[in-house]
Amino acid sequence: MVNLVCNQGGLEFCQTQADEPLVILQALDTAVSYYRDKVQMEYLGFARSTPGKDLYGFRFSRTAAAEFCQLHESQWGEAKLCEQ
């Protein structure tokens, strides 16, 4: 759900071209297959982080983020904000 909300915010408030990065994400190795295979973000590569954790970069273009949001909303409905 966080991906959907972040993508929707980026689509609404950020001005980018269709093929430019809209969302850039760093993930731990345990989440690589999720972002690559399920969310279908573009894999950018590996970077070592401090203190010694390996991070893997991903991004969504504006077009890919919009497609992700449309797919997610067609399967699960629109995201709803929860008051804390």
Secondary structure, DSSP 4 states (H G I P E B T S, - for coil): -HHHHHHHHHHHH----TTSEEEEEEEEGGGHHIIIIIS-PEEEEEEEETTTEEEEEEEEEHHHHHHHHHHHHHHH--------
